[in-house]
Amino acid sequence: MEKFNIEMKKDEMIKYYASKIIEDTLKECIQCNIVVDTEKYKLINEYKKEILEQISKDERIADVELDVDGNFDIIFYTDFCPNYDEEELE
């Protein structure tokens, strides 16, 4: 498999990872909230707070915080969670 290196500035990297985390978690979201294991995303540990701040700016996000293990705990607005089914959860 051929590998490529892409250079980007810090702010571009923060926006990239924030967007990637949001898109990845929306696919898995069932109850409008999800905890993201940050170990799954390489290179973000030293920029967690900046990425957290960027994630919080997204209109689909109701709330986001770092949990005690340093993972992102994200809550989406129900309108943006494609797998959310209120009747199924009752």
N, CA, C and O atoms as CSV, one atom per row, in Angstrom:
chain,resi,resn,atom,element,x,y,z
A,1,MET,N,N,0.847,-1.183,0.000
A,1,MET,CA,C,0.000,0.000,0.000
A,1,MET,C,C,0.890,1.244,0.000
A,1,MET,O,O,1.822,1.355,0.797
A,2,GLU,N,N,0.601,2.135,-0.867
A,2,GLU,CA,C,1.367,3.374,-0.959
A,2,GLU,C,C,0.879,4.363,0.100
A,2,GLU,O,O,-0.325,4.539,0.286
A,3,LYS,N,N,1.810,4.998,0.782
A,3,LYS,CA,C,1.469,5.968,1.824
A,3,LYS,C,C,1.861,7.365,1.363
A,3,LYS,O,O,2.808,7.546,0.599
A,4,PHE,N,N,1.112,8.337,1.843
A,4,PHE,CA,C,1.361,9.726,1.507
A,4,PHE,C,C,1.483,10.539,2.780
A,4,PHE,O,O,0.819,10.245,3.774
A,5,ASN,N,N,2.301,11.526,2.757
A,5,ASN,CA,C,2.414,12.481,3.855
A,5,ASN,C,C,1.786,13.791,3.407
A,5,ASN,O,O,2.048,14.283,2.309
A,6,ILE,N,N,0.966,14.334,4.265
A,6,ILE,CA,C,0.311,15.598,3.967
A,6,ILE,C,C,0.731,16.595,5.034
A,6,ILE,O,O,0.610,16.324,6.228
A,7,GLU,N,N,1.214,17.721,4.612
A,7,GLU,CA,C,1.582,18.771,5.559
A,7,GLU,C,C,0.424,19.731,5.715
A,7,GLU,O,O,-0.213,20.127,4.738
A,8,MET,N,N,0.157,20.105,6.974
A,8,MET,CA,C,-0.861,21.111,7.234
A,8,MET,C,C,-0.476,21.902,8.469
A,8,MET,O,O,0.281,21.439,9.322
A,9,LYS,N,N,-1.011,23.087,8.539
A,9,LYS,CA,C,-0.762,23.942,9.686
A,9,LYS,C,C,-1.581,23.441,10.869
A,9,LYS,O,O,-2.533,22.678,10.704
A,10,LYS,N,N,-1.198,23.881,12.057
A,10,LYS,CA,C,-1.858,23.439,13.289
A,10,LYS,C,C,-3.364,23.684,13.234
A,10,LYS,O,O,-4.134,22.777,13.552
A,11,ASP,N,N,-3.805,24.869,12.846
A,11,ASP,CA,C,-5.237,25.163,12.828
A,11,ASP,C,C,-5.975,24.314,11.798
A,11,ASP,O,O,-7.135,23.960,12.009
A,12,GLU,N,N,-5.321,23.984,10.692
A,12,GLU,CA,C,-5.924,23.096,9.694
A,12,GLU,C,C,-6.077,21.687,10.259
A,12,GLU,O,O,-7.092,21.028,10.032
A,13,MET,N,N,-5.069,21.232,10.992
A,13,MET,CA,C,-5.102,19.911,11.594
A,13,MET,C,C,-6.215,19.829,12.645
A,13,MET,O,O,-6.926,18.826,12.715
A,14,ILE,N,N,-6.365,20.857,13.443
A,14,ILE,CA,C,-7.409,20.884,14.465
A,14,ILE,C,C,-8.791,20.823,13.811
A,14,ILE,O,O,-9.653,20.067,14.259
A,15,LYS,N,N,-9.003,21.600,12.773
A,15,LYS,CA,C,-10.282,21.575,12.055
A,15,LYS,C,C,-10.518,20.229,11.393
A,15,LYS,O,O,-11.640,19.723,11.396
A,16,TYR,N,N,-9.464,19.642,10.821
A,16,TYR,CA,C,-9.578,18.338,10.171
A,16,TYR,C,C,-10.026,17.275,11.177
A,16,TYR,O,O,-10.989,16.551,10.923
A,17,TYR,N,N,-9.335,17.175,12.316
A,17,TYR,CA,C,-9.677,16.149,13.304
A,17,TYR,C,C,-11.040,16.402,13.934
A,17,TYR,O,O,-11.777,15.450,14.190
A,18,ALA,N,N,-11.389,17.636,14.188
A,18,ALA,CA,C,-12.718,17.937,14.738
A,18,ALA,C,C,-13.799,17.471,13.766
A,18,ALA,O,O,-14.769,16.832,14.173
A,19,SER,N,N,-13.636,17.786,12.503
A,19,SER,CA,C,-14.598,17.374,11.487
A,19,SER,C,C,-14.655,15.855,11.348
A,19,SER,O,O,-15.737,15.276,11.251
A,20,LYS,N,N,-13.497,15.218,11.339
A,20,LYS,CA,C,-13.434,13.755,11.202
A,20,LYS,C,C,-14.112,13.075,12.385
A,20,LYS,O,O,-14.869,12.123,12.197
A,21,ILE,N,N,-13.856,13.542,13.582
A,21,ILE,CA,C,-14.469,12.957,14.774
A,21,ILE,C,C,-15.989,13.114,14.726
A,21,ILE,O,O,-16.721,12.174,15.035
A,22,ILE,N,N,-16.458,14.289,14.343
A,22,ILE,CA,C,-17.907,14.526,14.250
A,22,ILE,C,C,-18.527,13.594,13.212
A,22,ILE,O,O,-19.524,12.931,13.498
A,23,GLU,N,N,-17.957,13.537,12.024
A,23,GLU,CA,C,-18.512,12.695,10.961
A,23,GLU,C,C,-18.479,11.219,11.338
A,23,GLU,O,O,-19.453,10.501,11.112
A,24,ASP,N,N,-17.380,10.765,11.904
A,24,ASP,CA,C,-17.265,9.362,12.318
A,24,ASP,C,C,-18.292,9.006,13.382
A,24,ASP,O,O,-18.898,7.936,13.323
A,25,THR,N,N,-18.491,9.879,14.342
A,25,THR,CA,C,-19.398,9.571,15.443
A,25,THR,C,C,-20.863,9.694,15.041
A,25,THR,O,O,-21.709,8.985,15.587
A,26,LEU,N,N,-21.177,10.572,14.106
A,26,LEU,CA,C,-22.561,10.661,13.642
A,26,LEU,C,C,-23.018,9.356,13.015
A,26,LEU,O,O,-24.188,8.991,13.132
A,27,LYS,N,N,-22.122,8.653,12.359
A,27,LYS,CA,C,-22.457,7.372,11.729
A,27,LYS,C,C,-22.829,6.321,12.785
A,27,LYS,O,O,-23.641,5.435,12.517
A,28,GLU,N,N,-22.242,6.419,13.972
A,28,GLU,CA,C,-22.443,5.435,15.035
A,28,GLU,C,C,-23.497,5.863,16.053
A,28,GLU,O,O,-23.945,5.055,16.866
A,29,CYS,N,N,-23.883,7.110,16.005
A,29,CYS,CA,C,-24.761,7.697,17.023
A,29,CYS,C,C,-26.159,7.082,16.978
A,29,CYS,O,O,-26.810,7.065,15.933
A,30,ILE,N,N,-26.612,6.574,18.138
A,30,ILE,CA,C,-27.955,6.004,18.245
A,30,ILE,C,C,-28.789,6.810,19.240
A,30,ILE,O,O,-29.964,7.077,18.993
A,31,GLN,N,N,-28.185,7.196,20.360
A,31,GLN,CA,C,-28.908,7.890,21.416
A,31,GLN,C,C,-28.511,9.353,21.532
A,31,GLN,O,O,-28.726,9.969,22.576
A,32,CYS,N,N,-27.945,9.908,20.496
A,32,CYS,CA,C,-27.542,11.314,20.432
A,32,CYS,C,C,-26.333,11.643,21.289
A,32,CYS,O,O,-25.905,12.796,21.340
A,33,ASN,N,N,-25.785,10.662,21.952
A,33,ASN,CA,C,-24.540,10.922,22.657
A,33,ASN,C,C,-23.596,9.743,22.437
A,33,ASN,O,O,-24.022,8.605,22.242
A,34,ILE,N,N,-22.324,10.047,22.473
A,34,ILE,CA,C,-21.319,9.021,22.231
A,34,ILE,C,C,-20.014,9.456,22.883
A,34,ILE,O,O,-19.696,10.644,22.923
A,35,VAL,N,N,-19.267,8.493,23.387
A,35,VAL,CA,C,-17.945,8.765,23.939
A,35,VAL,C,C,-16.932,8.301,22.904
A,35,VAL,O,O,-16.962,7.154,22.457
A,36,VAL,N,N,-16.043,9.198,22.531
A,36,VAL,CA,C,-15.046,8.920,21.499
A,36,VAL,C,C,-13.716,8.586,22.152
A,36,VAL,O,O,-13.148,9.402,22.879
A,37,ASP,N,N,-13.228,7.398,21.893
A,37,ASP,CA,C,-11.919,6.971,22.379
A,37,ASP,C,C,-10.867,7.738,21.580
A,37,ASP,O,O,-10.652,7.466,20.399
A,38,THR,N,N,-10.225,8.683,22.226
A,38,THR,CA,C,-9.269,9.537,21.510
A,38,THR,C,C,-8.015,8.794,21.086
A,38,THR,O,O,-7.266,9.290,20.245
A,39,GLU,N,N,-7.769,7.623,21.643
A,39,GLU,CA,C,-6.614,6.819,21.218
A,39,GLU,C,C,-6.792,6.332,19.782
A,39,GLU,O,O,-5.821,5.964,19.121
A,40,LYS,N,N,-8.015,6.331,19.312
A,40,LYS,CA,C,-8.346,5.897,17.955
A,40,LYS,C,C,-7.790,6.875,16.900
A,40,LYS,O,O,-7.567,6.506,15.747
A,41,TYR,N,N,-7.580,8.103,17.321
A,41,TYR,CA,C,-7.101,9.152,16.411
A,41,TYR,C,C,-5.671,9.506,16.782
A,41,TYR,O,O,-5.411,10.049,17.856
A,42,LYS,N,N,-4.766,9.198,15.898
A,42,LYS,CA,C,-3.344,9.446,16.168
A,42,LYS,C,C,-3.047,10.942,16.204
A,42,LYS,O,O,-3.711,11.738,15.539
A,43,LEU,N,N,-2.077,11.295,16.959
A,43,LEU,CA,C,-1.513,12.649,17.007
A,43,LEU,C,C,-2.370,13.721,17.662
A,43,LEU,O,O,-1.980,14.888,17.648
A,44,ILE,N,N,-3.520,13.379,18.238
A,44,ILE,CA,C,-4.358,14.456,18.766
A,44,ILE,C,C,-4.180,14.722,20.254
A,44,ILE,O,O,-4.676,15.734,20.748
A,45,ASN,N,N,-3.496,13.860,20.977
A,45,ASN,CA,C,-3.441,13.996,22.430
A,45,ASN,C,C,-2.991,15.366,22.914
A,45,ASN,O,O,-3.575,15.903,23.856
A,46,GLU,N,N,-1.984,15.935,22.306
A,46,GLU,CA,C,-1.518,17.234,22.792
A,46,GLU,C,C,-2.401,18.395,22.340
A,46,GLU,O,O,-2.196,19.531,22.767
A,47,TYR,N,N,-3.376,18.117,21.483
A,47,TYR,CA,C,-4.268,19.167,20.982
A,47,TYR,C,C,-5.733,18.920,21.350
A,47,TYR,O,O,-6.631,19.497,20.737
A,48,LYS,N,N,-5.975,18.074,22.341
A,48,LYS,CA,C,-7.349,17.714,22.708
A,48,LYS,C,C,-8.213,18.931,23.032
A,48,LYS,O,O,-9.357,19.022,22.586
A,49,LYS,N,N,-7.672,19.850,23.798
A,49,LYS,CA,C,-8.479,21.009,24.206
A,49,LYS,C,C,-8.852,21.883,23.014
A,49,LYS,O,O,-9.970,22.392,22.939
A,50,GLU,N,N,-7.918,22.057,22.085
A,50,GLU,CA,C,-8.198,22.851,20.889
A,50,GLU,C,C,-9.221,22.143,19.996
A,50,GLU,O,O,-10.104,22.784,19.428
A,51,ILE,N,N,-9.095,20.821,19.876
A,51,ILE,CA,C,-10.044,20.052,19.071
A,51,ILE,C,C,-11.412,20.068,19.739
A,51,ILE,O,O,-12.429,20.200,19.058
A,52,LEU,N,N,-11.451,19.937,21.057
A,52,LEU,CA,C,-12.692,20.018,21.805
A,52,LEU,C,C,-13.397,21.350,21.543
A,52,LEU,O,O,-14.605,21.390,21.309
A,53,GLU,N,N,-12.637,22.421,21.586
A,53,GLU,CA,C,-13.200,23.749,21.322
A,53,GLU,C,C,-13.762,23.847,19.906
A,53,GLU,O,O,-14.827,24.427,19.698
A,54,GLN,N,N,-13.050,23.282,18.938
A,54,GLN,CA,C,-13.504,23.307,17.547
A,54,GLN,C,C,-14.774,22.476,17.381
A,54,GLN,O,O,-15.699,22.893,16.685
A,55,ILE,N,N,-14.825,21.305,18.015
A,55,ILE,CA,C,-16.018,20.462,17.949
A,55,ILE,C,C,-17.219,21.222,18.516
A,55,ILE,O,O,-18.316,21.151,17.962
A,56,SER,N,N,-17.016,21.939,19.604
A,56,SER,CA,C,-18.121,22.654,20.262
A,56,SER,C,C,-18.719,23.750,19.383
A,56,SER,O,O,-19.850,24.173,19.622
A,57,LYS,N,N,-17.996,24.213,18.387
A,57,LYS,CA,C,-18.483,25.266,17.495
A,57,LYS,C,C,-19.435,24.741,16.418
A,57,LYS,O,O,-20.121,25.524,15.762
A,58,ASP,N,N,-19.478,23.435,16.237
A,58,ASP,CA,C,-20.308,22.845,15.189
A,58,ASP,C,C,-21.783,22.924,15.574
A,58,ASP,O,O,-22.142,22.639,16.717
A,59,GLU,N,N,-22.630,23.305,14.636
A,59,GLU,CA,C,-24.059,23.479,14.910
A,59,GLU,C,C,-24.770,22.182,15.298
A,59,GLU,O,O,-25.850,22.232,15.887
A,60,ARG,N,N,-24.196,21.040,14.987
A,60,ARG,CA,C,-24.822,19.751,15.293
A,60,ARG,C,C,-24.575,19.305,16.730
A,60,ARG,O,O,-25.194,18.354,17.207
A,61,ILE,N,N,-23.668,19.997,17.414
A,61,ILE,CA,C,-23.238,19.599,18.747
A,61,ILE,C,C,-24.014,20.355,19.818
A,61,ILE,O,O,-24.006,21.585,19.852
A,62,ALA,N,N,-24.688,19.601,20.697
A,62,ALA,CA,C,-25.394,20.220,21.828
A,62,ALA,C,C,-24.418,20.471,22.974
A,62,ALA,O,O,-24.490,21.495,23.654
A,63,ASP,N,N,-23.496,19.511,23.180
A,63,ASP,CA,C,-22.516,19.651,24.255
A,63,ASP,C,C,-21.362,18.697,23.981
A,63,ASP,O,O,-21.541,17.647,23.364
A,64,VAL,N,N,-20.188,19.071,24.443
A,64,VAL,CA,C,-19.012,18.206,24.343
A,64,VAL,C,C,-18.082,18.544,25.491
A,64,VAL,O,O,-17.912,19.708,25.853
A,65,GLU,N,N,-17.479,17.504,26.058
A,65,GLU,CA,C,-16.501,17.706,27.129
A,65,GLU,C,C,-15.540,16.531,27.144
A,65,GLU,O,O,-15.789,15.490,26.537
A,66,LEU,N,N,-14.447,16.722,27.846
A,66,LEU,CA,C,-13.508,15.620,28.063
A,66,LEU,C,C,-13.950,14.858,29.297
A,66,LEU,O,O,-14.215,15.462,30.336
A,67,ASP,N,N,-14.035,13.531,29.197
A,67,ASP,CA,C,-14.386,12.747,30.376
A,67,ASP,C,C,-13.141,12.494,31.220
A,67,ASP,O,O,-12.058,12.970,30.882
A,68,VAL,N,N,-13.283,11.761,32.297
A,68,VAL,CA,C,-12.167,11.547,33.225
A,68,VAL,C,C,-11.009,10.770,32.591
A,68,VAL,O,O,-9.874,10.851,33.062
A,69,ASP,N,N,-11.297,10.017,31.522
A,69,ASP,CA,C,-10.255,9.259,30.828
A,69,ASP,C,C,-9.629,10.035,29.680
A,69,ASP,O,O,-8.755,9.517,28.985
A,70,GLY,N,N,-10.072,11.282,29.472
A,70,GLY,CA,C,-9.524,12.103,28.391
A,70,GLY,C,C,-10.165,11.851,27.044
A,70,GLY,O,O,-9.613,12.231,26.011
A,71,ASN,N,N,-11.331,11.211,27.043
A,71,ASN,CA,C,-12.062,10.970,25.802
A,71,ASN,C,C,-13.098,12.063,25.592
A,71,ASN,O,O,-13.512,12.727,26.542
A,72,PHE,N,N,-13.512,12.246,24.351
A,72,PHE,CA,C,-14.548,13.222,24.038
A,72,PHE,C,C,-15.914,12.615,24.311
A,72,PHE,O,O,-16.239,11.553,23.780
A,73,ASP,N,N,-16.706,13.271,25.126
A,73,ASP,CA,C,-18.089,12.888,25.386
A,73,ASP,C,C,-18.945,13.893,24.630
A,73,ASP,O,O,-19.048,15.056,25.019
A,74,ILE,N,N,-19.559,13.426,23.541
A,74,ILE,CA,C,-20.263,14.313,22.624
A,74,ILE,C,C,-21.758,14.050,22.671
A,74,ILE,O,O,-22.200,12.900,22.660
A,75,ILE,N,N,-22.536,15.131,22.722
A,75,ILE,CA,C,-23.991,15.047,22.633
A,75,ILE,C,C,-24.419,15.834,21.395
A,75,ILE,O,O,-24.114,17.018,21.252
A,76,PHE,N,N,-25.131,15.144,20.509
A,76,PHE,CA,C,-25.644,15.760,19.280
A,76,PHE,C,C,-27.089,16.194,19.477
A,76,PHE,O,O,-27.824,15.603,20.268
A,77,TYR,N,N,-27.488,17.231,18.752
A,77,TYR,CA,C,-28.910,17.557,18.686
A,77,TYR,C,C,-29.609,16.432,17.928
A,77,TYR,O,O,-29.064,15.906,16.958
A,78,THR,N,N,-30.809,16.062,18.365
A,78,THR,CA,C,-31.507,14.918,17.775
A,78,THR,C,C,-31.726,15.058,16.274
A,78,THR,O,O,-31.710,14.057,15.557
A,79,ASP,N,N,-31.928,16.265,15.791
A,79,ASP,CA,C,-32.160,16.472,14.363
A,79,ASP,C,C,-30.980,16.044,13.497
A,79,ASP,O,O,-31.143,15.783,12.305
A,80,PHE,N,N,-29.807,15.974,14.088
A,80,PHE,CA,C,-28.605,15.661,13.317
A,80,PHE,C,C,-28.118,14.224,13.508
A,80,PHE,O,O,-27.151,13.808,12.870
A,81,CYS,N,N,-28.772,13.479,14.367
A,81,CYS,CA,C,-28.369,12.098,14.632
A,81,CYS,C,C,-29.201,11.182,13.729
A,81,CYS,O,O,-30.360,10.907,14.040
A,82,PRO,N,N,-28.631,10.707,12.622
A,82,PRO,CA,C,-29.413,9.981,11.621
A,82,PRO,C,C,-29.982,8.648,12.109
A,82,PRO,O,O,-30.967,8.169,11.547
A,83,ASN,N,N,-29.400,8.049,13.121
A,83,ASN,CA,C,-29.865,6.751,13.621
A,83,ASN,C,C,-30.749,6.873,14.854
A,83,ASN,O,O,-31.149,5.863,15.431
A,84,TYR,N,N,-31.051,8.081,15.256
A,84,TYR,CA,C,-31.859,8.310,16.449
A,84,TYR,C,C,-33.315,7.959,16.174
A,84,TYR,O,O,-33.903,8.433,15.202
A,85,ASP,N,N,-33.887,7.134,17.026
A,85,ASP,CA,C,-35.290,6.758,16.909
A,85,ASP,C,C,-35.887,6.823,18.309
A,85,ASP,O,O,-35.688,5.927,19.129
A,86,GLU,N,N,-36.616,7.889,18.563
A,86,GLU,CA,C,-37.151,8.121,19.904
A,86,GLU,C,C,-38.070,6.988,20.338
A,86,GLU,O,O,-38.038,6.583,21.500
A,87,GLU,N,N,-38.884,6.472,19.433
A,87,GLU,CA,C,-39.803,5.392,19.773
A,87,GLU,C,C,-39.063,4.120,20.145
A,87,GLU,O,O,-39.485,3.397,21.048
A,88,GLU,N,N,-37.968,3.841,19.462
A,88,GLU,CA,C,-37.203,2.626,19.718
A,88,GLU,C,C,-36.545,2.652,21.095
A,88,GLU,O,O,-36.339,1.603,21.706
A,89,LEU,N,N,-36.216,3.838,21.580
A,89,LEU,CA,C,-35.531,3.971,22.861
A,89,LEU,C,C,-36.472,3.889,24.060
A,89,LEU,O,O,-36.012,3.737,25.192
A,90,GLU,N,N,-37.777,3.987,23.831
A,90,GLU,CA,C,-38.743,3.975,24.939
A,90,GLU,C,C,-38.992,2.598,25.466
A,90,GLU,O,O,-39.779,2.425,26.396
